[in-house]
């Protein structure tokens, strides 16, 4: 019953006009008045923000805030993989031979999520990792490895919630929501960085247009809480810990690449 009610509510609110209303408000000067209360409600660390709180002129500007230089030390060992975001590792698992993953007891098609079966051929039986960003998190996305961006594409047009309730009861948000997929080639193989848009403000802004990526480079930002999915090829990645859920920050080691 809860699942039915949840889906009805989300379908009623998951419309372009509701997204536009919230987005317009978040980008308006009027939204500045709720920034201080938002900061208190989510216990956001103001000491690490790039600017003083009063300098953020809109809620959107605050959501997409940058941090002070050095606030997120980057592990630069050549074979480590760092967290691309501040967030929660919700799930880690193995991609099945038929390109399915199971998240919160629900099956998702990686083929549908990525929309490119040719690229996915080498990812069967590889590792997937789901990282969720709540509205309280720093919303900028960084490269988890050093390498070369060989492809990038956009797919999907919905904006279902991607929190733990959305993953469990929602209508396949990881494979229905708006998402931007980046294919990165590194000396030990390839990985896919899947950026999944969230409910209402379904926006992913790319900021890194060069092909070459250095670990820790900023590549994009979300306009609201959302999710990143990392996909690794078979036998090329070892997670640092199987524990989930687990809080992580940009620059922290989440695993290591295996040598060819």
N, C-alpha and C positions, 0 to 999 in steps of 0.2 A: 504493500500500500504506500509506504514512504517513497519508494522509487517512482511510482506512478505520479504522486502529488509533486514530487521534486521535478520530474520531467515536464509536467504540465506548466508549472510555474516558470521554468526556464524557457520553454517554448513561447510563452506569452510575453516574456520580457526580452527575449533574444531577437530583437528586430532592429533594422537599420535606424529607425527614428529614435529608439531609446538610446542606442549607442551615440548618435549624433547629439542628442540633448546633453548627455553626460560629458561628452567630449568638449562641446562648446562651453559648458560651465567650467570644466577643469582648466580650460585655456583662457577663461575670462578673468579680468581684474577682480571681479566679485569673489572669486574662489580664494583669494589671498587670506580672507578673514578666517578660514577654517584650517589654515596651515598649522598654526600653533597648537590647536586642539588635536589635530591629526598626529602631530609629533608626540604629544603627551600620551595619546591613546595607544600608539604603537611603540612607545618607549624607544624612539629613534635616537641614536647617538649623534648629538649635534657637534661634538668635538672633532669628528672626522669629516664633516661636510666641508666642501670647498669654500662656501660663502656663509656669512651669518644668516640666521633664519629670516630676519627682516628683509634681506635682499632678494628673496624669492617672490616674484610679483604675481605668480599664479600657482595653483595646485599642480598643474601639469609640469611647470618648471621645477617644482619641488620633487615630484615623482621621478623626474629624469635627472636629478642632481648628480654632479660629479663629486668625487672625494678629494681630499688633500693629497698632494704628492707623497707617496710612501705609506699611505694608509693601508694598502694591501700589498705586502711584500710578495714578490713572485719567485717561486722556486724555479731556477733556471737549469737544473740538471738535465742533460740532453734526453734521457729516456723517461723522465717523469711526465705525467699528465696532471694538469692543475684544474681546479674547479673554474669554469668560465664565469660563474655567477656567485653572488651571495644567495643562499637558499637552503633548501632541505633536500637531501637525497632521499626520495620517496621509495625508489625501487631499483634493484640491480638484478639482472637475470640473463638468460641465454636465449638468443633468437633461434626459434625452431627451424627445422629444415623447410617447412612450408611458410616461412617468413611471418610467424606469429610470435607475439610476446604476451605475457599475462601480467597485468598491472592491477593491484587491488582486487584480485579474483576475477578480472574481466579480460577477455581476449581482444587484442588489437592486431590488425593487419599492418605489418611494416610496409608491405607493398602499397597499401592505400595511403598510409602516412606519408611516404616518401614520393610516391607517384612516378617512380623510375625503376622498373625491374632490371634494366640493364646494369645500372649502378649497383643494385642490391645483390647481384649474383655472388659477390665475394663476402657478403655479410651474413650468410646463412651459418648458424651455429656460432656466431660471434657474440659479443657482449653488448647489452644495452644498459643505459643508466638514465633515470628520470630525475630531474632537478626542478623543484617547484619554488617559485618566488611569490611570496605574499606581498600585499601592499606595503608592508613595513620594510621590505628589503631594498637595498641599493639595486637599481634596475638596469644597470649597464652590463653588457655581455662582452667577455674578453676571449681571446683565442686560447684554447686549452693546451695547444702544442705549437711548435714552430713548424712551418711548412709552406706549401703553396696552394692557394685557392684555385682549384681547377674548374669549378662549376658552381653556379648558384641559381636557384629557381624558386618560384612562388607558387603556392597551391592552396586551395580551400577558401571558404568565404563565411564560415560561421564563427560564433564567439561564445561557445559554451564555457562554463566555469572549469578551471583546471586544478582546483584544490582537491583535497582527498575525497570530498563528497562528489565532486564532479567526475573524478576518475572512476569512482565506484558505482555511482548511480546515473551519471550523465550519458548522453548519446554519442559515445566514442569521440570525445573532444580532441584526443591526440591525432585523430585521422580525419576530422571534419573541420576543425577550426582553421582560420587563416594561419599560414606558416611559411617561413622562409628557410630553405635548406641550403647549407653550404657544404660542399665536398672539399676536403682538405687532404692533399697528398703530403706525406712526410717520409723520411728515409726508411721507415720500417713498415710502410703500408699506407692505408687511407682511413679516414674517419668521416662520419657525417655529423654535422652540428645542425640539429633541427630546432628552430625557434618557433614556439607555438603561441599564437595570440590568445588573449584572455577575454573574459566576458566584458561586454559594453565597449571598452576602449581597445578595439582590436587593432593595435598599431605596433609595427616593428620597424624602426628606422635604422637603416644601414649607415655607418659612418666610416667604414674602411673600404676603399675602392681599389687599393693596390692588390696585386696577386700574391705578393710575398707577405707572410705573416710571421711575426715573432711572438713567442709564447708571452701572453699577458697583454698583447695589443688589444685595444678596444675595437670591437667589430660592429656593434649595434646597441640599441637600447629599446626597452619596452616602455610603453606609456602607462602601463598598469601591471599588477601582479600577473605572472604568466609561468610558462614552463619551458625548459630546455631538455631535449632528448639527445644523448650522445650514443652513436652507434659505432662499434668497433668490429673490424674484421676478425674472423676466426683465428685463434692462436696468436693474436698480436697484442693482447691487453690483459693485464692482471690488476683487478681492483685492489686498493690498499686495505679495504675492510669490507666484509659483506653486510655489516650492520646497517639497518634502515628502520625508521627514518633517522637521519643524521644531519646536523647542521654543518654547513661548510661556508667558507668565504673565498672570494676570488684569490687565486694564487696558492691556495692550499693543495697539497698532493692528494689526488683521489685514486691514483693508480700509476702503473708504469707500463711502458711499451716493451715488448719482447723483441730481441734482435732476430733478424731473418736467419 
